Amino acid sequence: MAPPETRYVRSGDARIAYQAVGEGATDLVIVPGLVSHLGLTWQIPEHAQFCRELARFSRVILFDKRGTGLSDRDKGAPGLEQRMDDLLAVMAAAGSRRAALFGNSEGGLLSLLFAATYPERVRALVLYGVFVHAPTRVWLPEQVATRFDVVERGWGTALMPPSVAPSKASDQRFRRNWARFERQSASGATAVALMRIDHDLDITDVLPAVHVPTLLMHRLGDRRIPVENGRHLAAHLPDATYLELPGVDHLAHIGDTARVIAETERFVMASPVEAAPRRAFATILSLKFSEPAPSVPGFLNIALGEIERFRGRQVAGPEGELLAAFDGPARATRCSLAICEQARRLGVIAHGGLQSGEIDLAGDPGAVAKLASSVADFADPGETLASGGVRDLVAGSGLTFAARGTRELPGLPEPARLYAAAEGKS
């Protein structure tokens, strides 16, 4: 099988490189880990064979996330929301209406959030060596800083094989290929920037909204992402199929790949071809106004225009409160900031609250809207407050969040962390 042609699709301000190979009955999108390079995939024997085996039963779609590989490299390290947009663009360009996602390592974060947000686009999830929040989150700050410094200084010198592919760590051919892969996939600074985003992310609040068929695989001796991470994820996705495999390699295409491929084929092909999801993960914005009320001529149209600009949709809410649902928490946050600024210019005092969670696709935001409304009640005039769950999903977005303490919110068993949002470098 010859290497596939590399194509490009524009997503926002970046061109995203993608490939499609195979003629199987279902689409399988490979969501890469930390870095990837489509130009090298087919030059690394183990990786090429892995993709060819998957292409026996599916049409495999591969892509490099922005900032890495053959995609535009000058756009910085993307957050999860930007990566979702890029994945949507790749699927559209490849003609894929609905696909199974194979999320490897860091790619599992995007796969889980995408499946929760766009369940109609996902047939099944296959997650290998995945984590909910990076293992570095439990390290001391100085340990994290030291580790990131070591990675940046050693990037491109086959730094990673002892942890990602220990069974190949003494294979000089593999080490040379891997060193080249590191150098050409991303700069050391970009690799560390992506690791910092992973360090700040926590998708725990997303997991209850994942309802597509899910297969979790984790190797018992994984030295990069310990198996406890797979067990933690399995405990929070009780309907998922969880398999612990023998081996020490973190890379799916190293070690006993035959088992990984066989389990992937069995699971994906047994998953329903069609689905009619009724619920999805979203972020709700609650905007409230003090006197003078938003009867200022044109203000409501301005606010609704901002909601449309940030890809939101208005949902029903109490009189005097403007509610909107968004498919991305960063877009919801920026919309609130924009509306509050527009209100200030017109002499209207506005304040916003943000909460993410599962909503009814028929239009009823339910408990999530009530929580967003309660969050807004604690905001100062002109301020946008976000719950900790929103903040944990927007690492890498360029937004900043200042802690505003904890508050009791209706229906939550524990006090919620609240943060004041602002534009700025993360």
PyMOL commands that set and color helices and strands:
alter all, ss='L'
color gray80, all
select helices_A, chain A and resi 38-41+45-54+80-93+107-117+119-121+135-138+141-154+161-164+166-168+172-185+188-200+204-209+227-236+257-270+299-309+329-345+366-377+388-391
alter helices_A, ss='H'
color red, helices_A
select strands_A, chain A and resi 7-11+14-21+26-31+58-63+99-104+122-128+214-219+241-245+279-290+313-315+321-326+349-360+384-387+399-407+416-423
alter strands_A, ss='S'
color yellow, strands_A
deselect
rebuild
show_as cartoon
